[in-house]
């Protein structure tokens, strides 16, 4: 998990740099093209064509579309927002997942977790500050990204046990690269600088490896152990935002981020306690 959260800030920084000179459609396409190629290199030699055998093709398609929506919204937001702001708002995803688990997974959420969800969203509002002078509107793209990602996680839970994890993570890239290939080439502008080529390659490498490491982390350890490490992305976002873009979060962003992280960690803790107690 530490490897994953170490890669994601570099992915987002590369996207933010590229977004200033290239269409976001081209950037998303490069990210999925690299991800797909990487998954083939890693899994195809071991699984062969069985890698693409799935018990629920439609569910894999829907799951892939949800991640594509999340990625597209987040990459677009990065062209306007500081890395730290975008990362902090995206941490609302666990709150949305917990709320969605009631109607979609039939789970029960007690008053403590509902309270944590409400307080966590308050932290997000502190960062976004709708109507304030710092409000851009791109913050809502991050909220949309977090919502898409939450549904993506719900679909991932539903597919658990149906398909091989290697198949599931590969299909994420398969449908992503097919759909973005229908759009990306029309926005293609050949990079002039060699460094830009490296950044395009890095989006696929960092994105693909990052998601692979997350899957492996949840295979080898309990959710309660590895989930809190996700919030270390905030450290990378602050450091890279300051070094590369000269960004530094204001006081309210720090306050809102602290609230979101605390509530997210509490929800993870509470879910673990209930699971071990054998409750719903």
Secondary structure as GFF3:
##gff-version 3
##sequence-region A 1 280
A	DSSP	alpha_helix	2	19	.	.	.	ID=ss1
A	DSSP	alpha_helix	24	39	.	.	.	ID=ss2
A	DSSP	pi_helix	40	44	.	.	.	ID=ss3
A	DSSP	alpha_helix	45	47	.	.	.	ID=ss4
A	DSSP	three_ten_helix	48	52	.	.	.	ID=ss5
A	DSSP	alpha_helix	57	78	.	.	.	ID=ss6
A	DSSP	alpha_helix	83	90	.	.	.	ID=ss7
A	DSSP	alpha_helix	93	105	.	.	.	ID=ss8
A	DSSP	alpha_helix	111	128	.	.	.	ID=ss9
A	DSSP	alpha_helix	139	159	.	.	.	ID=ss10
A	DSSP	alpha_helix	165	181	.	.	.	ID=ss11
A	DSSP	three_ten_helix	184	187	.	.	.	ID=ss12
A	DSSP	alpha_helix	194	220	.	.	.	ID=ss13
A	DSSP	alpha_helix	223	226	.	.	.	ID=ss14
A	DSSP	three_ten_helix	227	232	.	.	.	ID=ss15
A	DSSP	alpha_helix	233	245	.	.	.	ID=ss16
A	DSSP	alpha_helix	251	277	.	.	.	ID=ss17
###
